[in-house]
Amino acid sequence: MALDIKVFKSVNTATIKNQMTQDTIKKLEIELWEAADELRANSKLTASEYKDPLLGLILLRFAENKYEEAKENLAKTLPINPRTKQRREATKEDFAAAGSMQLPEKAQYSYLASLPESEDLAEAVNTAMKLIEAEYEELAGILPKNYQDLTPEDDSDNNLLANLIRIFNSDSVRNAKGDVFGRVYEYFLMKLSMMGAGAQEGGEFFTPPSLVQLIVNFIQPNHGIIHDPACGSGGMFVQTAHFIKDTENKSVNQAITVYGTEYKSNTTRLAKMNLAIHGIEGKIANNNSFYSDPHELFGKCDFVMANPPFNVDKVDAKNKFLAEDQRLPFGAPLTGKGTIGNGNYLWIQYFMSYLNPTGRAGFVMASSATDAGNAEKRIREELVKSGNVDCIVSISNNFFYTRSLPCHLWFFDKGKSKSNRDKILMIDARNVYRKVSTTINDFSEEQMEGLTAIMAMHRGEQPKVANDNAWFNEHFPDGKYQDIEGLCKVVTLEEVAEQDYSLTPGRYVGVNIDIDMDFDYKSRMEILHNELADLNAEANDLMNQIQSFKL
């Protein structure tokens, strides 16, 4: 059953005094992570074992900060009883209206941090989590209660849990306000994913921020129903919240209604905690999207976003729900044996079918899907003919933290302008990236802004680009869209049909070859030919020696 997360309300950050700067928050994120990770490195725990209790403490710390902030405000704003001349006591409902939980004393972080060493700290933290779940049934079963795993097995003073609680009880953390803890939670999720902490969940709980942000920037989810049928830890919803705060004059929960579905129970808990800590109201169902539509959202969504598991090969083609599924307008991608060899074109049809008549979708998909044959090709042809395919973006290797494979971002738009109805924007961004490390790439701010501007210009909108964006100015010096060889091209449906309905951008945008005019290509080729001739002569000599050898 889906649970309704309505614990922490969004707060307009403009009303928060002493708001931390972005640089200060970034510094705090790094300091907290390094301290917490050093503790883990000196323990016997793996990153996977550390993940849940660590993130639970962040939520607990955040809950007290919000509670103290709300208590201070309520002490000034609650009505005064004319008879007693005293303000009435704050109720649970008062705290909820102020964007906070009303925390029992033994569920408060400061209470836990001040416990003497003689107390069983792990049991006290477990009790705190149980007390919160008892007061707020929306959080029942979500909060971790395995803190005995963070206590020593012997009498040494290397108490991981006690030291971890101290880290989140520093002055800078106690005084943090606004969305600081949401940022910290996201940062910790990212770092844990980079360490492979989600290996037991197939590494699917976290989508790299660059890909999430590009999807959000392209589809602009600023109103209505938002759905992610493979929501992982809820990163699509969080980035949507950031987008709304930056662009809309209303709170997140006034602008959107969030629905997510996640198959892995542990990841479902991460998503619910993530929404709670960001103040996002939403319903997250622990279910299998292949065989269910738990929120009954067929044809109702304004926006769909997802990073589904790629190339799933064990989908039950005989499942009754699948056989009758209205989310498959072009049928299941059955093999000649009547099985489903790959689930990609189930996901792709689901995403389109959830959209209302003006809805948009953006999702990550395996690169193989743009050229897949057989039943997949038949379905892709129908998708193209529908006119709903808006844009395909090729992404290079190394954007994912635990996998190096390339991918594509797909975008649907059922509310396309008339002029774009029979067109698709192709972007080959395989050469657009910033190297973070030898194994990780992302988009720089300039590249992100530039790619977003390409989509805006394609739609006939004015791009929002900084004047000093060198990447954008190099490619679009007039500030207007134009096809760029090797980067982008707007193609017609007829052109796609001529390419046998391939949706691989590289087939359309061509290759941009940069020629270094100062390089002596002719001389270099002569050297290479001479080296090749020498190698061939050596190979012939060796062959003659082998053939002349007699046993």
Secondary structure as the mmCIF struct_conf table of DSSP 4:
data_model
#
loop_
_struct_conf.conf_type_id
_struct_conf.id
_struct_conf.beg_label_comp_id
_struct_conf.beg_label_asym_id
_struct_conf.beg_label_seq_id
_struct_conf.end_label_comp_id
_struct_conf.end_label_asym_id
_struct_conf.end_label_seq_id
STRN STRN1 LEU A 3 ILE A 5
BEND BEND1 VAL A 7 PHE A 8
HELX_RH_3T_P HELX_RH_3T_P1 THR A 13 THR A 15
TURN_TY1_P TURN_TY1_P1 LYS A 17 ASN A 18
HELX_LH_PP_P HELX_LH_PP_P1 GLN A 19 THR A 21
HELX_RH_AL_P HELX_RH_AL_P1 GLN A 22 ALA A 41
TURN_TY1_P TURN_TY1_P2 ASN A 42 ASN A 42
BEND BEND2 SER A 43 LYS A 44
HELX_RH_AL_P HELX_RH_AL_P2 ALA A 47 THR A 77
BEND BEND3 LEU A 78 LEU A 78
HELX_LH_PP_P HELX_LH_PP_P2 PRO A 79 PRO A 79
STRN STRN2 ILE A 80 ILE A 80
HELX_LH_PP_P HELX_LH_PP_P3 ASN A 81 ASN A 81
TURN_TY1_P TURN_TY1_P3 PRO A 82 THR A 84
BEND BEND4 GLN A 86 GLN A 86
STRN STRN3 ARG A 87 ARG A 87
HELX_LH_PP_P HELX_LH_PP_P4 ARG A 88 THR A 91
HELX_RH_AL_P HELX_RH_AL_P3 LYS A 92 ALA A 97
TURN_TY1_P TURN_TY1_P4 ALA A 98 GLY A 99
HELX_RH_3T_P HELX_RH_3T_P2 GLU A 105 ALA A 107
BEND BEND5 GLN A 108 GLN A 108
HELX_RH_AL_P HELX_RH_AL_P4 TYR A 109 ALA A 113
TURN_TY1_P TURN_TY1_P5 SER A 114 SER A 114
TURN_TY1_P TURN_TY1_P6 GLU A 117 SER A 118
BEND BEND6 GLU A 119 GLU A 119
HELX_RH_AL_P HELX_RH_AL_P5 LEU A 121 GLU A 135
HELX_RH_3T_P HELX_RH_3T_P3 GLU A 137 LEU A 139
TURN_TY1_P TURN_TY1_P7 ALA A 140 ILE A 142
BEND BEND7 LEU A 143 LEU A 143
HELX_RH_3T_P HELX_RH_3T_P4 TYR A 147 LEU A 150
BEND BEND8 THR A 151 THR A 151
BEND BEND9 GLU A 153 ASP A 155
BEND BEND10 ASP A 157 ASP A 157
HELX_RH_AL_P HELX_RH_AL_P6 LEU A 160 ILE A 167
TURN_TY1_P TURN_TY1_P8 PHE A 168 ASN A 169
BEND BEND11 SER A 170 SER A 170
HELX_RH_AL_P HELX_RH_AL_P7 ASP A 171 ARG A 174
TURN_TY1_P TURN_TY1_P9 ASN A 175 ASN A 175
TURN_TY1_P TURN_TY1_P10 GLY A 178 ASP A 179
HELX_RH_AL_P HELX_RH_AL_P8 VAL A 180 MET A 194
TURN_TY1_P TURN_TY1_P11 MET A 195 GLY A 198
HELX_RH_3T_P HELX_RH_3T_P5 ALA A 199 GLU A 201
TURN_TY1_P TURN_TY1_P12 GLY A 202 GLY A 203
BEND BEND12 PHE A 205 PHE A 205
HELX_RH_AL_P HELX_RH_AL_P9 PRO A 209 ILE A 219
BEND BEND13 HIS A 223 HIS A 223
STRN STRN4 GLY A 224 ASP A 228
TURN_TY1_P TURN_TY1_P13 PRO A 229 ALA A 230
TURN_TY1_P TURN_TY1_P14 GLY A 232 SER A 233
BEND BEND14 GLY A 234 GLY A 234
HELX_RH_AL_P HELX_RH_AL_P10 GLY A 235 THR A 247
BEND BEND15 ASN A 249 LYS A 250
HELX_RH_AL_P HELX_RH_AL_P11 VAL A 252 ALA A 255
STRN STRN5 ILE A 256 GLU A 262
BEND BEND16 TYR A 263 TYR A 263
HELX_RH_AL_P HELX_RH_AL_P12 SER A 265 HIS A 278
TURN_TY1_P TURN_TY1_P15 GLY A 279 GLY A 279
STRN STRN6 GLY A 282 ASN A 286
BEND BEND17 ASN A 287 ASN A 287
TURN_TY1_P TURN_TY1_P16 SER A 289 PHE A 290
BEND BEND18 TYR A 291 TYR A 291
TURN_TY1_P TURN_TY1_P17 PRO A 294 HIS A 295
TURN_TY1_P TURN_TY1_P18 PHE A 298 LYS A 300
STRN STRN7 CYS A 301 ALA A 306
HELX_LH_PP_P HELX_LH_PP_P5 PRO A 308 PRO A 309
BEND BEND19 PHE A 310 ASN A 311
STRN STRN8 VAL A 315 VAL A 315
TURN_TY1_P TURN_TY1_P19 ALA A 317 LYS A 318
HELX_RH_AL_P HELX_RH_AL_P13 LYS A 320 ALA A 323
TURN_TY1_P TURN_TY1_P20 GLU A 324 GLU A 324
TURN_TY1_P TURN_TY1_P21 GLN A 326 ARG A 327
TURN_TY1_P TURN_TY1_P22 PRO A 329 PHE A 330
STRN STRN9 LEU A 334 LEU A 334
TURN_TY1_P TURN_TY1_P23 GLY A 336 LYS A 337
BEND BEND20 GLY A 338 GLY A 338
STRN STRN10 ILE A 340 ILE A 340
BEND BEND21 GLY A 341 GLY A 341
BEND BEND22 GLY A 343 GLY A 343
HELX_RH_AL_P HELX_RH_AL_P14 ASN A 344 TYR A 354
STRN STRN11 LEU A 355 ALA A 366
HELX_RH_3T_P HELX_RH_3T_P6 SER A 367 THR A 370
TURN_TY1_P TURN_TY1_P24 ASP A 371 ASP A 371
HELX_RH_AL_P HELX_RH_AL_P15 ASN A 374 SER A 386
TURN_TY1_P TURN_TY1_P25 GLY A 387 GLY A 387
STRN STRN12 VAL A 389 ILE A 395
TURN_TY1_P TURN_TY1_P26 ASN A 397 ASN A 398
BEND BEND23 PHE A 400 THR A 402
STRN STRN13 CYS A 407 ASP A 413
TURN_TY1_P TURN_TY1_P27 LYS A 414 GLY A 415
HELX_RH_3T_P HELX_RH_3T_P7 LYS A 418 ASN A 420
TURN_TY1_P TURN_TY1_P28 ARG A 421 ASP A 422
STRN STRN14 LYS A 423 ALA A 429
TURN_TY1_P TURN_TY1_P29 ARG A 430 ASN A 431
STRN STRN15 ARG A 434 LYS A 435
BEND BEND24 VAL A 436 THR A 439
STRN STRN16 ASN A 441 ASP A 442
HELX_RH_AL_P HELX_RH_AL_P16 GLU A 445 HIS A 458
TURN_TY1_P TURN_TY1_P30 ARG A 459 GLY A 460
HELX_LH_PP_P HELX_LH_PP_P6 GLU A 461 PRO A 463
TURN_TY1_P TURN_TY1_P31 ASN A 467 ASP A 468
HELX_RH_AL_P HELX_RH_AL_P17 ALA A 470 HIS A 475
TURN_TY1_P TURN_TY1_P32 PRO A 477 ASP A 478
BEND BEND25 GLY A 479 LYS A 480
STRN STRN17 ILE A 484 ILE A 484
TURN_TY1_P TURN_TY1_P33 GLU A 485 LEU A 487
STRN STRN18 CYS A 488 THR A 492
HELX_RH_AL_P HELX_RH_AL_P18 LEU A 493 GLU A 498
TURN_TY1_P TURN_TY1_P34 GLN A 499 TYR A 501
TURN_TY1_P TURN_TY1_P35 PRO A 505 PRO A 505
HELX_RH_AL_P HELX_RH_AL_P19 GLY A 506 VAL A 509
TURN_TY1_P TURN_TY1_P36 MET A 517 ASP A 518
BEND BEND26 PHE A 519 PHE A 519
HELX_RH_AL_P HELX_RH_AL_P20 TYR A 521 SER A 548
#
